[in-house]
Amino acid sequence: SIRTKSPLGLHLALPFWKALAGKTLTLNDIEEIDKQFISEYQFLTELAGYGFDEDDFEDFEEQLTPYKPVVVGPGKTIILKHNNIKEYQKHFLSKRITAWDSKIRSIREGLGNIVPIPVLSLYTAPQLEKLVCGSKMQDWELLKQNTEYSGHTKTSQTIIWLWEALENDFSPEEGQLFIRFCWGRTHLPPKSEDFSRKFTIDKDGFDSLPRATTCFFKLYCPEYSSKENLLKMFRIAFNYCSAIDNDNYARTEINPDEIQADEQIFD
């Protein structure tokens, strides 16, 4: 993805990208992915403020079930007791923060065969995610700039409706489905020079289902009598025809009249 400029549709939390960039995770990063751990960590903070003696501490035995012995070195563990709560809490957090370390090291070693590992540390977590996955929001203006037409023109009413639908009517998730339907991927490249080919829209049919050849980034777009018909047909196409290995499936196998109108899809 980094070298080919072909974004990957990965849905991973920002702490993963931060760790991949070689940066140390913090408690705030863990809060994004593990709410249960944060609750347990905060409970330790409350315990530390009480000043228990050993007998009082035993009254909390049921609440202390999640707090297992933590390995702190070769052959050494720490067990939670009334007089070591803060020290235990430090190691409790360290164990959670470093839980991914071996897996992240393996991924970084693999990446090292493609890109220089020191380069990764130059990026923040959001920047590295964008480099690999592209922008979360599709840049439709960028796609317009990299679109060619055959049969249609950029001033054709159907084409005007199509761009309006992409910019205003389709949800971000539907936008991803549209790109997948046309190109077999879920994100656009970040810059014009990263497009391996222009997006082509060919005129094909009337008020029927669109179809696409993903290998050539080509959309066969019928002329539509109304924007409502366009929205309906495109939603059928990219919701029911996500396979990229049979580009003519939409035309030959689906009859839109046989599909029950689903409010989530057609409204």
C-alpha positions, 0 to 999 in steps of 0.5 A: 500500500505504501509503495503502490499508493493503493490504500487498504481497507483496514479498520484498526484503532489508532493505538495500533498505528502509534505502536507500529510507528515505534511510539510508546502507548499511554493510559489514554491510548488504552482507554480507546480500546479497553474500557474494562481495563480503565475501570480496573485501573481507576479502582486501584487508584481509589484503593490506594487513597484509602490507606487500608490495613491488612484486615480491611483490605481482605474485605475487598476480596471479591472486587480484587478477582481481576488482579492477578500476579504480574510478572515484573522480571525473570522469575519475579512476580508482584501480588497485589497487597494492602501495602503495595497498591501503587507499585502493583498499579504501575506494573499492572499498567505496564503489562497492558501497554506492552501486551502487543509488543511481540506482535508489533515487532513481527509486523515491523520486521515484515514491513522492514522488507518493504520500507525502511523501519526508521521512516515509520517513526517520522509519522504520527499515528493518524499520519501512518494510518492515512498513508496505509489506508487513505483518508477516512473521508472520500475526496470526491473533488479529487475523483472528479479531477481524475474522471473521463466520460464516454457518452456522458459529459460532465454536464449531463444531468445524470452525471450531475446527479451522480456527483450530488449523490456521492457528495450529499446523499450517500453516507461515508459507508456507502461512499466506500461501497461505491469505490469498491463497486467501481475499483475493488478497493474502499479508499481513493488515493490521496493525490492525483499522481497516485491514481494508477488510471483515470476513472471512466464513466461510460453511458450504458442503458436507461434507468437500469442497474449500473455495472463496473469493471473493477480492473479498469476502474470503469463505471457503466452508468445508465441515463436516469430519468430522475435522481431518485431512480439513480439513488435506488439503482446505485444502492442496489448495485453496491449493496448487493454486488460487492464481489469483484471477480464477476463484474457482470453479476449486477446486470445478469443476475439481479432484477431490481423489481424482485428486491424488497424495498428496504428503508435502510437501503432505498430511503 
